[in-house]
Amino acid sequence: MVAMRVLKRLVSTWVSATLLVTGLALSQTRAQKAASGYDRSARATLLHEAIVYVEADPNSQRVSLVTPGHEVVIMQRSGPWVKVFANTDAGDEAQEDDSDKPEFGDDSAPTPESGWIRNKGIVSPSTPGGDMILFGAAANTEAQAEQPHAPKGAAEAAHLLYKRVPDYFPNSPLAAEAAWRAADIRWQLDKQDNSTLPSAKEQQAYLRPQIYEGAMKRVMKNYPGTSYAARAAYDLIDNKLCGDWQGLPKCPEMETGLYEKYARQYPDSPKAPEALYNATYRQGVLVTMYMVEDDKKKADDAAKRTADLAQLMQQQYPKSDYTARAAAIAYKVQQEIPVYGSDRD
């Protein structure tokens, strides 16, 4: 009996300790989420750079800087000043793709800090017409990023501003396009970064770092049947392409199939003509490669497929520039002019 009472006390003590630890863990998790900007009603973003001050006074100590598109959590308002917990979204997307590094480098993911900022240029889910304001600001910033001497961080800011539209205004008619634009900017930046790596020229796709697909897949999931879902599916092809063909036919053969499959699945996509052009070009390349290998039968088959694809484009997309480009490829193949390598006689 004594042993049973001791055992019960031990079990009771263990259960109490477990509940205490669990409670502390849950409280800590809630505190971390609150500190990370999960109070959705207080979430907001900025259209401009804002200095965070210790006090509501421009002469007080500067705590940090909030750049356009990054989030703050509004805690208090006082006249022309707002107390915020700033940069609460730092590293969010880095966690989404299981990376240990911030999305755009250390400078773009500053440590969250609390303080005061000027009460201007702040857009929240309750801002009237906020979806159009954010979309327009993102588009303006994206245009700046495309200039020869673009402001530092313009592309990243455009990505974040676009991202806020579906985050804050999920029912906005601009949500689908904004989600795709945000995903595409990140995709192109990652693609450019990967192209500078030595592995970029590896023939097999699995030997190269893969571009993060999460944002594109969310566009396809959240906006099925839209042109933006189709655009996202087109971008995803990049992760399957060869880095360098190395003069071998297996890559353009495989890539032709990828682009033809896309065009069949998304015939109404604005990217469908481009996909078929890419397939046509690769078949023209194969004609040259097979001729180098003295495989006339395969070269003739590729030449016929080039002509067939160009003809298909004229039927389905007669007004597309890509159709005219495909016609030029088919003509060169017909004239026995190499499409790949040197075409000098």
Disulfide bonds with the S-S distance in Angstrom:
Cys242-Cys251 2.07
